[in-house]
Amino acid sequence: MTRLHGASDEKKFLCRGLNHPRTLAGDWRELEKVVTEIILFYGPIINRLIKPTVLFHFIAKQEGGYSSSELRTFQEVGRASGARFCLMCENKYGPLTNEQLSDVFKHCDGI
C-alpha cells in the first residue's frame, strides 16, 4: 500500500518482484519499475525536478527479520527510481499515522 504524506487515501501497487519465497526483493528490476511508477503517480512533473524522500515501511514480519542486503536493495532501488533519499522503517512498528509521519519527515528536511 502507498500513501502520500499528509493524505488519508491509500493506493495499492502490485509488484511481482516481491514474490520470492526466500528474500524480500526477489527481482530488483521489477521492484524498481514499480517504485518509479509510484513516484510518478504522486508527482509526475514535480518529482522530476525536486526528488522526493521515500519511506519504505516493512510491516509484514519475516522470520529472522530483514537482512542488511535486503534493506540495501530497497535503498538502491529507491534512489534509482528517482528518490532523493530513502528512509527505512522495519517491522518493529505498526502502520504510522500522519502525525508520526510528520515527525519523521520534519527531521529529514535538511537531508
DRENSEGU-374525 format. One record per residue (C-alpha): y, z, x. Coordinates in Angstrom, 3 decimals, padded with zeros to 6 digits. Each point is the difference from the previous one (the first is absolute). Layout:
<atoms>
((Y; Z; X))
...
</atoms>
This chain:
<atoms>
((000.000; 000.000; 000.000))
((003.511; -000.739; 001.177))
((003.300; 001.499; -001.011))
((003.550; -000.490; 001.159))
((001.707; 003.193; 001.120))
((001.957; 001.426; -002.943))
((-001.870; -002.025; -002.626))
((-002.621; 001.270; -002.412))
((-001.886; -003.205; -000.724))
((-002.967; -000.876; 002.189))
((-001.586; -003.351; 000.749))
((-003.556; -000.605; 001.086))
((-000.738; -002.530; 002.740))
((-003.650; -000.797; 000.683))
((-001.108; -000.384; 003.607))
((-003.470; -001.147; 001.020))
((000.797; 001.099; 003.559))
((-000.579; 003.617; -001.038))
((-003.560; -000.498; -001.255))
((-001.914; 000.660; 003.223))
((-002.662; 002.745; -000.335))
((000.612; 001.585; 003.447))
((003.739; -000.334; 000.595))
((003.209; 000.157; -001.979))
((001.416; -003.321; 001.209))
((-002.919; -002.391; 000.230))
((002.081; -003.198; 000.079))
((003.450; 000.543; 001.478))
((001.038; -003.623; -000.670))
((-000.568; 000.438; -003.729))
((001.738; 003.376; 000.101))
((003.016; -001.532; 001.767))
((000.204; -002.720; -002.650))
((000.045; 002.548; -002.830))
((002.509; 002.330; 001.706))
((002.305; -003.002; 000.551))
((-000.373; -000.845; -003.689))
((000.928; 003.574; -000.946))
((003.085; 000.035; 002.238))
((001.185; -003.321; -001.405))
((-000.683; 001.120; -003.580))
((002.330; 002.983; 000.308))
((002.811; -001.783; 001.810))
((-000.540; -003.708; 000.543))
((003.328; -000.803; 001.675))
((001.369; 003.300; 001.236))
((-003.264; 000.875; 001.795))
((000.367; -003.054; 002.196))
((003.422; 001.193; 001.152))
((-000.433; 003.783; -000.008))
((-003.582; 000.957; 000.677))
((-001.295; 002.832; -002.202))
((-001.689; 003.233; 000.990))
((-003.510; 000.095; -001.445))
((-002.083; 003.077; -000.786))
((-003.775; -000.398; -000.026))
((-001.470; 002.915; -001.948))
((-003.758; 000.338; 000.265))
((-001.032; 002.011; -003.041))
((-003.725; -000.702; -000.188))
((-001.988; 002.338; 002.202))
((-002.163; -001.584; 002.663))
((-002.880; 001.971; 001.455))
((001.142; 001.154; 003.424))
((003.616; -001.009; -000.689))
((001.725; -003.065; 001.374))
((-000.350; -001.103; 003.589))
((003.027; -000.565; 002.201))
((-001.099; -003.649; 000.218))
((000.186; -000.376; -003.774))
((003.436; 001.616; -000.155))
((001.194; -002.189; 002.888))
((-001.252; -003.090; -001.828))
((002.197; 000.869; -002.969))
((002.981; 000.573; 002.323))
((-000.490; -003.433; 001.560))
((-000.626; -001.708; -003.340))
((003.148; 001.543; -001.472))
((002.201; -001.204; 002.847))
((-001.604; -003.451; 000.032))
((000.612; -000.212; -003.764))
((003.722; 000.603; 000.370))
((000.472; 003.774; -000.008))
((002.600; 001.544; 002.279))
((-001.993; 003.191; 000.300))
((-003.268; 001.274; -001.498))
((-000.603; 003.592; -001.021))
((-003.543; 001.247; -000.338))
((-000.970; 002.703; -002.484))
((-003.640; 000.962; 000.220))
((-002.118; 001.292; -002.863))
((001.066; 003.637; 000.512))
((002.597; -000.447; -002.754))
((-000.303; -001.181; -003.580))
((002.239; -002.706; -001.431))
((003.608; 000.676; 001.026))
((002.730; 000.484; -002.593))
((003.303; -001.871; 000.230))
((001.620; 003.229; 001.228))
((-002.544; 000.327; 002.797))
((000.479; -003.652; 000.927))
((003.767; 000.519; 000.090))
((-000.490; 002.821; 002.482))
((-002.270; -002.164; 002.154))
((002.345; -002.980; 000.033))
((003.077; 002.191; 000.507))
((-001.427; 000.995; 003.368))
((-000.683; -003.643; 000.873))
((003.532; -001.364; -000.314))
((000.558; 000.058; 003.768))
((-003.258; -001.801; 000.799))
</atoms>
